[in-house]
Amino acid sequence: MLHENIDSILSMNQKLCQHYIEHDMDTIFFLAHLHSFVPEHCSLNVQNQANLKGKRFVCLSTYLVLKEKEYKMSIWMLQHPPQQDENIGIARYFFDQIREPDLATWNSILSAYARKSSVIFVANSSHLDRNTSSSLDVLNLFGHMQKSLVEPSEVSLVALITACAELGALCQGIWAHVYIIRNELSFNHYIGTTLINLYANSGCLRFASQVFHQLPHKDKFCFNAMIRGLAIHGHGHEALDLFEIMKQEGFVPDDVTILAVMCACSHVGLVDEGRKHFESMSSIYGLEPKLEHYCCLVDLLGRAGLVKEAKERVLTLPMKPNAILWRSLLGAARVHGNLEIGEVALRKLIELEPETSGNYVLLSNMYSCMDRWDDAKRVRQLMKDHGSDKMPGSSLVEVDGSLHEFLIGDTNHPYVKDIYLKLEEMNTKLQECGHHPRTREVLFDIEEEEKEDALSYHSEKLAIAFALIASDDSCAPIRIIKNLRVCVDCHSSIKLLSLIYRREIIVRDRIRFHHFDRGTCSCLDYW
């Protein structure tokens, strides 16, 4: 009877695969689990693959090892690990039932979370879409894997380094790099590409370059990672030079390569060069530009002040413009004070994503800069009417291998008193150096002193204050990851703070990296 039940379940599973019925495979695996088939000696190894609705949905390889009324159930995410939250949740459920996961099982679950958390290079040139919860899951799972005494492989470490790159967890990433070297694991182009991304995303461009040049065999993905790293750090000319070397070595650029090259042009204002590479996609390489490339082109034009041309590009797209395109146009309109285009962009954004707070904030800040407080309040009220709250600014800083997160006006840190005392010291020194807070974009027409206080408590300033306290006798760079674009006042403040405290401060915001050192920034105020 037992074998008949198993056979019927497997048969049903195969029929569902053939009929492309989504999610029912997962239901069957749950049923198998709930029925608790526990013969004393039984081993079953089955592989099933579903091609659901014309697309590969999820590959599951399930085996049951049933012995002394105990069993193991492993879910392997093969080829295309599940991307949807619910599918990863199902895989995690089964994983948590396993008493002693083996290496392959650990690698499966780690890779699934790592792919979900990967830093996505999208849209407005170098937008970094953060998914820190999945990255933290990878770090936690890897810690449990170490406690289980299962030795990690190259696959495990690629997943770990990918998560570290997303979080900017440099110390943990360096540990993984050292582990690879000490254990003489294969230093192939997969690990090499991941390490390049780690160091580039952590603000250590020099290390990324060293890894790139030490790779015995490079492929297109290694070049793409290094070009992108140079681009987001503002080294546009070096990125273009490497692009030429890539072509000379016989690698054919793909759509990711061109996106990275256009990003490089955008960050240093090479408008004509960026246009040329955009046109080369179809004319030279036979590639069809994707929405991401048009987003980058609009960003390139908008940064350079060609807001009207950027708008024309959006209106003449061969596909429907998405929210990222309109937001890029809105951001350019704000920077260059084109209120008319800014209002058009916001109307489109309200149609596409009425609950996204950042859209309203951009236009509201534009009105504030023009002292049009009634209009600024109207936009803020519109934001509330659509049920949207402003996303709070947050900053991550790594100190002695531990990540500390700060929100704007944060008072929850154990060293909160020391942090605010340090913040007062920083503000005093800034004033002594002649810094005047740039309060034009601070929400409403409140008193000037209140505006200055609001600017003082931005999350990146709290993170810098804590880092200065925690590493008072260090000259190592302070590395910060911010979830929003750094504001104008913080940008000018941090330039001075790097000079006052003689510390390099590296800030990764949602757009790019800023290297503050000796009173200057690597972006040269073009961001």
C-alpha positions, 0 to 999 in steps of 0.5 A: 500500500505504501509503494502504491501511495508513493507511485500515485503521488509521483504519477500525479506529479508528472501529469501536473507537470505536463499540464503546466499547472502552476504551484500544484507540484509544491502542493504534492510535495507538501502532501508527501511530507504530511503523509509521513511515509516512514518505512524502515528501509526505503530509498527513492530518487526522483527528478521532475522538471516543469515547463509551466505556461511555456516558461521554465518555472522551477526545477526540483530534485527530490530524494527521500532517505527513509531509515528508522522512521526518519527521513531527509527531504532535500529541495534542489533549485537547479538551472533556474532557482525560484525567484518568487518569494513564495517559491523560496519560502516553500524551498526553505520550509523543506530545507528546515525539515532536514536534520543534517543537510549535505553540501549540495543541499546547503548550496541549493538554498544558499544559491536561491537566496543569493540570486534573489539578493543580487545587486541588480544593475538596472534602469537609471544607469547605476541604480542599485536595487537593494534586497538586504533581507535575502542577503542577511538570510545568506549570511545567517544560513552560511553561519549555520552551515559552518556550525554543522561542520559541512565544508563550503565549496566554490558554489557556497562561497559564490553565494556568500560573496554575492550577499556580502557585495549587496550588504557592503559587508567587506570583512565577511567578503574578505574572509571568504576570499582568504578562505578560497586562497588558503584552501586552494579552491578553484579561482575560476572566472565565476569566483573572480567575477563575484569578487570583482563585484564584492570589492567594487560594491564595497568601495574598494575599486583597487582590490577589484582591479587587482582581482581582475588582473590576477585572473588567469582566464577572463571571460565577458562577464569578468570584463562586464563586472570590472567596467561596471565597477569603474563606471559606478565609481565615476572612472568613466574614461578608464571604463571606456579604455577597458571596453576597448581592451575587451573588444581587442581581446576578441570578446563581443559586447552584449547588452550588459556591456553596453549598459555599463559603458553608457553608465560610465559615460553618464557619470562623467558627462560624455553625452556624445560618447554615450549616444554613440554607444547606444546607437552601436547596439543595433548598427554594429552588434545587432542588439535590440535596446532594452528599456534599461538602455533607454533609461540610461540614455535619458539619465545621460541626457538629464544629468547633462541638462538636456532635459527637453531632449530627454523628454522627447526620448521618453515620448518617442520610445518604441515601448511603453515608458516605465516608472524608472524612466519618468522618475529619471526625467523628474530627477533631471527636471529637479536638478535643472529647475525645469518645473514644467517637465517635472510636473508632467513626469509626476503626473505620469508617475502617479498613474504608474505607481501612486504609492511611491513616496520618492516621486512626490518628494522630488517635486515637493523639493523642487517647489521648496527650492523656489520658495513655493511652500503652498505647492510643496505642501499640496504635493505632500498632501497628495502623497498622503492622500494616495497612502504613501509615506516618505521612505526613511533614509537609512545608512549602513556602516561596517565597524570591526566586522559588524554592520550598524544601521542608522535611520534619520534621527535615530535614537535606538543605538546603544551608544546614542548619547556618544553619537549625538555628542560627536554630532554636535562636535562635527557641526561645530567644526563644520561651522568653524570651517565656514559651512552653511547648511543648505536648507532650500530643500528641507520640507516646509517653511519652518524656522531656519534653525529647525531646518539646520537641525533636520539636516544634522540628523540625516542617517549618513551623518549619524553613521559617520559620527558612530564610525569616528567614535568606534575607530578613533585611532584608525586611519582606515576609510569609513564605508557607508551604504545609503538607501537614498540619493545623498542630499546636497547638504550632506554631500558638501558636509562630508567633503569638509568632514573628510578634511577635518578628521583626515579620514577617507569617507566612501558613500554608496548611495542608490546612484553611485559611489562618492569617495570623499577625501581631503575636502573633495569628492570623486564625483566632482559635484556631478551626480 
